[in-house]
Amino acid sequence: MFAPRVALASLSGRADAEWAEYGAEYAGAAFLGGIALDENSREAARSLVDRDRKEFLPDDPLAFVDRELQALEDVPIRPGWNIRTTALDPLQSAAQVCARHDALLEINAHCRQDELRAVGCGESLLADTDRLAEYVGCAAATGATVGVKMRTEVEDVDLVRTAEAIADAGGAFVHVDAMDSESMVGEIADATELFVIANNEVRDRASVQEYLSYGADAVSVGRPSDEPAVLRRVRRAADEWFEQ
């Protein structure tokens, strides 16, 4: 799916093409965004901005997605977009844009802000397996490579069952924020053929090897994704693991 087996995880309001290019020396993929596509998710994003959170809120989100992907055409990194939506039509349109650029489309079932959950994004989508599978199927039907960003330790959510539903719907990957449940990465890897990207406190050789030993196919770096020293350590550790 990408090499080296290190991804840059989306950072709200910061993860754009310039950010991805900066990290391209160390990573094989970069998830831009998140980006709110429909009016419900955009209203939630505006509420987050009102309380001083950074968000991408371009006038035309689909044109913005396309423009940022175009900016990375000659950069040696596979881009992706982390998207939020409560409607299928804009999801399908975004997936078509991603497919044209051979970019990954990552459905956000991860964010836990009240504003996003209230409109049906983030964790609330993770808790609705049938709706999440419908989203994955809709996006995958365009030919895009589709996956889901999720987190562990969400009450009443069976992540293994959710991952199986994602795979059955045509998903290709999951991006798992392991929180304090690192072993869940292994359970998902054992239960499905999905490409598993492990996230949370990936900083050094020990953290990389822990996730890869559980069966992750790659790791991702979040907040320190603009710190070359961290990225250098993570890439070196991932390269060493897969060379062996």
N, C-alpha and C positions, 0 to 999 in steps of 0.2 A: 504493500500500500504506500509506504514511503520509507526512505532511508536517508540519513541515519535514523534509527528508531527512537528519535526524540521529537516531541511536538511542543510547540508554544501554545499554551492554553489562553483562551480569550480573556481579556481584561476589559471590563465595562468602560466604554468611552475612550479607551487608549489603544486597543489592538487594531491598528489599521495597516495599510500596505507599508508605510514607512517603518513601523514597528517590526513587521514580518521581515522586511529586507535586512534590518539591523541584526536580526537573529539567524539569518540564513546560513551563516558560516557553521552554526552549531546544530541546526535542527533540520529534519526532513519534511516537517509539516508545520503550518501555523494556522490556528483557528482565529480568524478575525471576528470582531463583534464584542458582545452580542448586538444584534440589530432587531428592532421591533418592526414588524411588517404591516400589521393591520391596525385599525384605529383603536381597538381595545388595548392592545399591547403598547401602542404609542402613547396613549393616555396614561397608562401605568408608568411608562418611562418618563413622561413629563412630570409626574408626581415625584418620582425619584430625584429628578433634577432639582425640583423645588426644595428638596431637603439635602442639597449639595452633593448628590452622587453624579458622577460623570456618565453620560449616555450619548450614543450616536442618535441624533434626531434630524437627519436630512429631510428636505422637503419631499424628495422622491427616494424612498429607501431602496427600491429595486435598481434604479439608475446608480445609486451609490455603491451597491454591491457589485454591479457590473464594472464600474469605473475603478474600484479598488482592485478587482481581479485583473483588469487590463494592466494596471500599474505593476503587477507582479509577473507578467508574461515572460520576462527575460531574467527573472530571479530564480536561482536554483533551489526552490523550495515548493512543496505542494501546498497551495492555500486551501483554506476551508472557511466557511461562514457559520457562526453560531447564531441561530435565528430563533426568534420568539414570534408566535402568532396564535390567534384563536380561530383563524379561518383557513380553509383549505386552498382557496384560489391563490392568495399571495404566496403560500407555501409552494404550490406547484410552479408558480412563476419564478420564484427564487431558485428552485431546484433546476429549472430549465437554464437559468443563467449559469449556475454552477456547472451543469453538465457541459455547456459550451466551452467552459474554461478548464475542464477536467479538475474541478475543485470539489472538495468534500463539502457536503451539507450536513451540519450538525444541529439536530433539533434540541432545543434547550428544555430539558426536564430537570433542571438542576437548581436554578435560582430560588431562594427561599424568602425573598422580600415580600411583605404582606401585599403590597400593591400588585405585584405580578401574580401571586397566588390567587388573589381575589378575582382576577379576570380569567383565570384558567391556564396560566402559563407556569413555567418552572415546576416546582414540586407538585403542584396540583395536577399537572399533566402526568407526572410520574406515577401518581396514585390512581390514574384512570387508564388501565392497561389497554382496554379496547380502543379508546380514543387515540392513545399514543401509537398503537399499531396502525390505526387508520392513517395517521399523519405519515408514518414511515412508508406505508404502501403507496400513498398518494405521491410522495416525493420520489420514491424509487422507480415509479412507473415512467418517469421522465428520462431514465437512464443515468441519473446522477448517482454518485456513491454516497449513500445516506447512513448516518449513524445518530446516536443519541448521547448527549451529555447527561449523566445522572450522578446522584450521590447516594452513599450508603446511609444507614441509620435513619431512614424515613419511616415513621410509624405506619404499620399495617401494609407495608410494601414488601413483597417477595421479589427481590431483585433477580434471582435466578429465573423465576417464572416470567418476569418482565423481559429479561434478555432473550429468553426463548421466543416470546411473542414478537420481539423486534426482529429476530432472525427469520421467523416464519413469514413476516410481512415484507421481507426483502431487504432488511437492513444489513449493512456490511461491517459495522463497527460499533463499539460502545466506548465511551470515554468516562471512566469511573473515578469519581472523587471519593477516595476510600475512607475519609474521615479517620476514625480509629478502628476501622474494620478491614484491615489490609487483606485478611484471608478471603474476603468476599471476592476479590479479584480472581483468586484461584477457583472458587466455586463457579463463577461465570465462565471462566476459560474452560473448565472441565465439562460444563454442561452444553456449550455451544461451539460453533465454528466461527463465531464472530472474532474480528480483530479487536483485541482488548488493549486500550490505552489506559494506563494507571496514573492517577494524579493524587496529589496531596503530600506536601512537604518533600518533594523530590529536590534534593539539594546536592547530593554527594554520592560517592561510590556505594556506601552502605544502603542508602535509601533506594538507589537504582537496583541494586542486586536483590534487595528484599522483594520488590514488586516483580522483577523478572523471574525470580525463583518460584513465585506463586503461579507463574504461567502467563503473565502479561506479555504481549507482543511488542509493546513500546511503553515509554513513560512520557509524561508531559510536565512542563515547568510553568507555574502560574506567575505569582507576583514577582519573583526575581528573574523574569524572562528578559529583562533589559540589563541584566548584570552579566557581563562576559565571563567573569571568574566562575560563577555558578554554572553557566551554560557549558563552559569548557570542561568542568569536572563531570557534569552529567553526560555529555557526549562521549568523553573518554571512557567512562564506566560502561555505557551502553555498547560502544564499539568493542570493548574488551570482552563483554559477555557473549556477544554474538559471534565474535571471532573464535571463541573457545567452543 
